[in-house]
Amino acid sequence: MNNKDRLILALAALLRAERETRGALMEALEEDSISREALLAILSDPIPIVTQEDIEFAERFAMSRHLPIGGKG
């Protein structure tokens, strides 16, 4: 696995983590189980703009190369 492939895998993992974080935040907001202070801290942290299309592309690319996600290369 070359450095480009490792970078792509790292970016795909980052995108997946951000998607999961946003999902957890939405769930917390819907259940009204997050404090104002926690919400302000989350909102003050810059979030990169990533689309669902970006995530799907990175995941398709990684899978098309049969690259191990999180494994040794």
Phi, psi and omega in degrees: 000129181269175183298325179297316179297320178295320178296316180298317178297319179296317179294320177298318178295320178297315179297318179297317180296319179294321178297317179293322178296315179296321177298318178294321178296315178300317179298317179296320179293319180295325181270000181053044183245025179234136183284160178300319181297317179295318179297316178297321178296318179295316182291334181281345178276125182296135179246122179297148179277113181227134180263162176301325178298320177299315181297312181297321178298313181297319179292319178297318180298312180299317181290326181293336179267359182054044181272136178289128179273117179078003180262181179277145182243000000 
